[in-house]
Amino acid sequence: MAQRPPSAAVLVLHGGHENGTEPPPPGLLNLPGVRMRPFVRALRRATRAPRGDEGGTEVLVRQVRYVHRGWNGSRADALHDALAALDALGEEAGDVPVVLLGH
């Protein structure tokens, strides 16, 4: 069965440091990212189309991956990463409503 296009998308953004130009640690060492995993799982479960629902569509859920650990003042590194993630999400999902979820 072909996958239906999403009806909406959610981009999950985690918190982090105010300053830090080093990359975030990978995987489970990235504690702000790990804290958001339960939200991602819950969103995916709650927005999945039920089996056998021919008219249902799913909501695409993605997480931003930051290049740097911090916001870094006027550099606003996290903003640039979020905008890039939104662009990628738009290419993947198409013209659908997008919800941002973060802390």
N, C-alpha and C positions, 0 to 999 in steps of 0.2 A: 504494500500500500504506500502510495506517495505521501510524503510529509506535507501537511498543510502549511501555508504561510502563517506566521504569527499574527495575532490580532493586536498585540501591544508588546512592549519591551520594558524591562527593568534593568537599570544600571546600578550596581551596588558599589558604593565608594566607602572605603574604610578610613579611619582616622590615622594619625601618625604623629610625627615630630614637627615642631615649629620650624626647626632648622636641621639640615643634614643633606649634604650633596652625595653621600655614598648611596649605592643601591640598597633597597630593602633586603633583608635576609630572605633566603628561599624557604618555601614550604612552611612547615610548622614553626619555624623560628620567626616568622613574620606575624607576631602576635596580633596587631591590629587587623590584619587580613584573616587570621584564624578566628577571631571573635565574630566576624561577619558570616562565617560558614553556616551556622545554624539558620540564619536569615535566608541565605541562598537556598538551602535545602527546603525550608518551609515554603518559600515562594514557588519553587519548582513543583512541589507537591500540590500546593493550593491552586496553581494555575494550569495544571496539566489537564488536557481534554480527557474526559472519561472514555474508557474503552467502549467501542461500539457507537460512540456519539459522532455520527457522520457529519453533522453540522458544526461541531465544536472546533475551536482553534486554540492553540496554545500560546502562552506568553513566553517570550524569549527572555531568559535571565542571564546576565553577564556581570562579571566583576572587573573593575578597573585594575590594572597592574601599573603601579607607579614606577617611574625610572629612578627617582630620588626619594629619600626618606622624608624630606621636609618640604614645607611650603616655600621657605627660603625668601621671605620678604617680598620685595618688588619683582623678583624672578618669577614668583607664582608657579613654581614647577608643577605642583599638583593640579593647578587649573589647566595647564597645557596637556597634561596626561588625561584629565577628564574630558577635555574637548576632543582629543584624538580618539578616546574610547567611544565617545558619542558619534563621531564620524564613522568609525568602524561598525558600530551598532546600526547606524542608518544604512550602511551598505549591505549589511547582513539581513536586516529585518525589513528594509524598505520604508515606505512612508506610513509609519504607525505611531500611535501615541507612545511616549517614553516617560517612565517614572524614574526619578532618582531617589535612591535609598542610601542614606549614609549616617555617619555619626562623627 
